[in-house]
Amino acid sequence: MLSKTGFGFSTRSALLGALGALAMVAATSLPAAAEYPAKPVTLVVPYKAGGSTETMAQLFSKALGRELGQKVVVRTRPGAGGAVGSTYVSKAPADGYTIMFVALAGLTWDPLTKKGLEFDLNSFRYIAGVTEYQMAFITTPDKPYGNLAELIAYSGKGNSLNVADQGGISKAFINYIAKKEGIDWTAIPTRGGGEMVPFLLGGKVDFAYSGGVHGKYGDKMLVLASCLGGRLAASPEVPSIKELYGIAMPGNAVIVAPKGVSDEVAAKLEGAIQRAMNDPDFTKILGKLKFPKKFVDGNGMKTVFNEVVASLKKVVAATRN
């Protein structure tokens, strides 16, 4: 039979041991978000270095790193129009250490129109939007039309026009409008703004789709219509195709994380992103690109995403061969 003294000592020892074990478990079970970020964060850009997205990301990463208290390292993973980098991020651990600076268009249009992708519409959590690519239909000031409505009327009088598209989404939207208006344009494919600009300025095409490069050319180019849901920051007097046709291209530049990232980590990232947008260098590059500073929080991006997908599905259905 145990003595009272022995029993008390053994009980206290057991209790102390149990409490110590519980403390160890509690310490190792603290949510990762409490110390996030505990190491550098990788910011993937799924396009080649030197473009507007990578340029913005390089400057923004420094400001974001200061706000997070950890280095943010930009890594470009180009290929397949952004699909290579997007696939990589979609398969990364959902811990907040791999995020992506990307055009919303690639995360929405591609899953709706391309087969064989390894990511879909539900592969990412949208942390925040930071700006908008200034997508537009443009021409030169010497033309006999000054906006899209006048161009449509001019085309309807039997005038044959050439239009420079950049394939994919721009081609589909041009076809959608042409079909709605019952007119025909001759499409001239181009490999981006670098090829489109000399075609337009040289008179090879009558009007063109621009992803935003026209902002660098001042009064040498004229905006016919914004391709966004709203009017362009630099051309507020020009209507958008959303106003005219009820459709819009997804113009947001967004920061996303793999699906499954915790609410706590997402909130820390969102707050840091919002504060980082006040960085003078980031503000300066936006001004140089003629892009607006446009923060959209995570909840706001859910609304943007749903509206964009509905609009794109409308275009896909109407232009499907």
C-alpha positions in Angstrom: 0.0 0.0 0.0 1.4 3.4 -1.0 2.0 6.0 1.7 0.3 9.3 1.5 3.7 11.0 1.0 4.7 8.7 -1.8 1.3 8.9 -3.5 1.4 12.7 -3.4 4.9 12.9 -4.8 4.0 10.5 -7.7 0.9 12.4 -8.5 2.6 15.7 -8.6 5.3 14.3 -10.8 2.8 12.8 -13.2 0.8 16.0 -13.3 4.0 18.1 -14.0 5.0 15.7 -16.7 1.6 15.8 -18.4 1.5 19.6 -18.2 5.0 19.8 -19.8 3.9 17.5 -22.6 0.8 19.6 -23.2 2.8 22.7 -23.3 5.1 21.2 -25.9 2.2 20.1 -28.0 0.6 23.5 -27.8 3.8 25.2 -28.8 4.3 23.0 -31.8 0.6 23.3 -32.8 0.5 27.1 -33.0 -0.9 28.1 -36.4 1.7 29.0 -39.0 -0.1 32.3 -39.6 0.9 33.5 -36.1 4.6 33.7 -37.3 4.0 34.2 -41.0 6.1 35.0 -42.8 9.0 33.2 -41.1 11.1 33.0 -44.3 11.3 34.8 -47.7 8.2 34.7 -50.0 8.5 33.9 -53.7 6.5 36.1 -56.0 6.1 34.3 -59.4 5.5 36.2 -62.6 4.4 33.9 -65.4 5.7 36.0 -68.2 9.1 37.0 -69.6 11.3 39.5 -67.8 11.2 43.0 -69.1 7.4 43.3 -69.7 5.1 45.6 -67.8 4.0 42.9 -65.4 7.5 41.8 -64.4 8.6 45.4 -64.1 5.7 46.2 -61.8 6.4 43.1 -59.8 10.1 43.8 -59.3 9.3 47.2 -57.7 6.2 46.0 -55.8 8.2 43.1 -54.3 10.5 45.4 -52.5 7.7 47.4 -51.0 5.8 44.2 -50.1 8.8 42.8 -48.4 9.2 45.8 -46.2 5.6 45.5 -45.1 5.8 41.8 -44.4 9.2 42.0 -42.7 10.7 39.4 -45.0 12.3 39.4 -48.4 10.0 38.9 -51.4 11.8 37.3 -54.3 10.5 37.6 -57.9 10.8 34.5 -60.0 9.8 34.5 -63.7 8.3 31.3 -65.0 7.2 32.1 -68.6 5.7 29.9 -71.2 2.4 29.0 -72.9 1.1 32.5 -72.4 1.4 32.4 -68.6 0.1 28.8 -68.2 3.5 27.4 -67.1 3.9 29.7 -64.2 0.2 29.5 -63.3 0.4 25.7 -63.2 3.5 25.9 -61.0 1.8 28.2 -58.5 -1.5 26.2 -58.5 0.5 23.1 -57.3 2.6 24.9 -54.7 1.9 24.4 -51.0 -0.9 26.7 -49.8 1.2 28.3 -47.1 1.6 31.8 -48.4 5.3 31.4 -49.4 4.5 31.1 -53.1 2.2 33.7 -54.6 1.8 35.2 -58.1 1.6 38.6 -59.7 -0.5 37.9 -62.8 -3.1 39.2 -65.3 -6.6 38.1 -64.4 -7.3 37.4 -68.1 -4.9 34.4 -68.1 -6.6 32.8 -65.0 -10.1 33.2 -66.4 -10.0 33.2 -70.2 -7.6 30.3 -70.6 -9.5 27.8 -68.5 -12.7 28.6 -70.5 -11.1 28.2 -73.9 -8.0 26.0 -73.7 -7.8 22.2 -73.3 -5.2 20.4 -71.3 -4.5 23.1 -68.7 -3.5 21.8 -65.3 -5.3 24.5 -63.4 -8.9 25.7 -63.6 -11.1 28.6 -62.4 -11.0 27.3 -58.8 -7.2 26.8 -58.5 -6.4 30.1 -56.8 -7.3 32.4 -53.9 -7.5 36.0 -55.0 -5.6 38.1 -52.4 -5.9 41.5 -54.0 -6.0 43.5 -57.2 -3.4 46.3 -57.6 -4.0 47.9 -61.0 -5.6 47.5 -64.4 -4.1 46.9 -67.7 -5.5 49.6 -70.0 -7.0 47.4 -72.7 -8.6 49.2 -75.6 -9.4 49.4 -79.2 -7.3 52.1 -80.8 -6.6 53.9 -84.0 -4.7 56.9 -85.3 -6.1 60.5 -85.2 -6.1 60.8 -89.0 -9.0 58.3 -89.5 -12.5 59.4 -90.4 -13.9 58.0 -87.1 -13.1 59.0 -83.6 -14.8 56.3 -81.5 -16.1 52.8 -81.9 -19.6 53.8 -82.8 -18.3 56.0 -85.7 -16.0 53.1 -86.8 -19.0 50.7 -86.8 -21.0 53.2 -88.9 -18.1 53.7 -91.3 -17.7 49.9 -91.7 -21.4 49.6 -92.3 -21.1 51.8 -95.4 -19.1 49.2 -97.2 -15.6 50.4 -96.2 -13.2 47.5 -95.8 -11.1 47.7 -92.6 -8.1 45.8 -91.3 -7.8 45.2 -87.6 -4.8 44.0 -85.7 -5.6 41.4 -83.0 -3.3 39.5 -80.7 -5.1 36.2 -80.9 -7.0 34.6 -78.0 -9.3 36.9 -76.1 -8.7 40.0 -78.3 -9.7 38.1 -81.4 -12.8 36.7 -79.7 -14.0 40.1 -78.6 -13.4 41.6 -82.0 -15.4 38.8 -83.6 -18.2 39.2 -81.0 -18.7 42.9 -81.9 -18.4 42.2 -85.6 -21.1 39.5 -85.3 -23.4 41.7 -83.3 -23.1 44.5 -85.8 -23.3 42.3 -88.9 -20.0 43.5 -90.4 -16.8 42.0 -91.5 -13.3 43.1 -90.7 -10.1 41.6 -92.0 -8.1 40.3 -89.0 -4.3 40.8 -89.1 -2.7 38.7 -86.3 0.2 40.3 -84.4 2.5 38.9 -81.7 1.8 41.6 -79.1 2.1 45.3 -78.8 5.6 45.4 -80.2 4.4 44.2 -83.6 1.0 45.9 -83.4 2.4 49.5 -83.0 4.3 49.7 -86.3 1.4 48.0 -88.1 -1.0 50.7 -86.9 1.4 53.7 -87.3 2.5 52.4 -90.7 -1.0 52.1 -92.0 -1.0 48.4 -92.4 -4.1 48.2 -90.2 -6.9 50.7 -89.6 -7.5 50.0 -86.0 -6.1 47.6 -83.4 -6.5 45.9 -80.0 -4.0 47.3 -77.4 -3.2 45.7 -74.1 -2.1 49.1 -72.8 1.0 50.0 -74.9 -0.8 52.8 -76.6 -0.4 54.9 -73.4 3.3 55.4 -74.3 2.5 57.1 -77.7 0.4 60.1 -76.5 -1.5 61.9 -79.3 -0.1 59.6 -81.9 -2.9 57.1 -81.0 -6.6 57.5 -80.3 -8.7 55.3 -78.0 -11.9 54.2 -79.7 -13.3 52.2 -76.8 -12.2 50.8 -73.4 -12.2 47.1 -73.4 -12.6 47.0 -69.6 -15.7 47.1 -67.4 -15.2 50.8 -67.0 -13.6 53.7 -68.8 -9.8 54.1 -69.1 -8.1 56.4 -66.5 -6.5 58.4 -69.3 -9.5 58.5 -71.5 -12.6 59.0 -69.2 -14.6 60.5 -72.1 -14.5 57.3 -74.2 -17.2 54.7 -73.5 -16.3 51.1 -72.6 -17.5 48.0 -74.5 -19.3 47.1 -71.2 -21.5 50.2 -71.8 -22.0 49.4 -75.4 -22.3 45.6 -75.5 -22.5 44.4 -71.9 -19.2 42.5 -72.1 -15.7 43.4 -70.8 -12.2 42.0 -70.7 -10.6 41.1 -67.4 -8.0 43.9 -67.0 -7.0 43.5 -63.3 -3.4 42.8 -62.4 -3.8 40.6 -59.3 -1.9 38.8 -56.6 -3.1 35.3 -56.0 -2.1 32.3 -53.8 -2.8 28.6 -54.3 -6.3 27.5 -53.3 -6.4 26.5 -49.6 -4.2 29.2 -48.1 -5.6 30.1 -44.7 -7.7 33.1 -43.9 -5.1 34.4 -41.5 -2.3 34.3 -44.1 -4.5 35.8 -46.7 -5.4 38.6 -44.4 -1.8 39.4 -43.6 -0.9 39.4 -47.3 -3.9 41.6 -48.2 -3.0 44.2 -45.5 0.6 44.2 -46.6 -0.3 44.6 -50.3 -2.6 47.5 -49.5 0.1 49.3 -47.6 2.8 48.6 -50.2 0.7 50.3 -52.9 1.7 53.6 -51.4 5.4 53.0 -52.3 6.8 55.9 -54.3 8.6 53.7 -56.8 5.6 51.6 -57.5 3.5 54.7 -57.9 6.0 56.1 -60.3 6.1 53.0 -62.6 2.3 53.0 -62.7 2.4 56.6 -63.8 5.0 55.8 -66.5 2.8 52.9 -67.8 -0.3 55.0 -67.6 -1.9 52.4 -65.4 -4.2 53.4 -62.5 -3.5 52.6 -58.9 -6.5 50.4 -58.1 -6.6 48.3 -54.9 -9.3 45.7 -54.7 -9.4 43.5 -51.5 -10.0 39.8 -51.5 -13.8 40.1 -51.1 -14.0 42.6 -53.9 -12.0 40.3 -56.1 -14.6 37.6 -55.6 -17.2 39.9 -57.1 -14.9 41.0 -60.0 -14.1 37.3 -60.7 -17.7 36.3 -60.9 -18.6 39.2 -63.2 -15.6 38.5 -65.4 -16.4 34.8 -65.8 -20.0 35.5 -66.6 -18.9 38.0 -69.3 -16.3 35.7 -70.8 -18.8 32.8 -71.0 -21.1 35.1 -72.9 -18.4 35.8 -75.5 -17.2 32.2 -75.7 -20.8 31.0 -76.4 -21.4 33.7 -79.1 -18.1 33.1 -80.9 -17.8 29.4 -80.7 -17.4 27.9 -84.1 
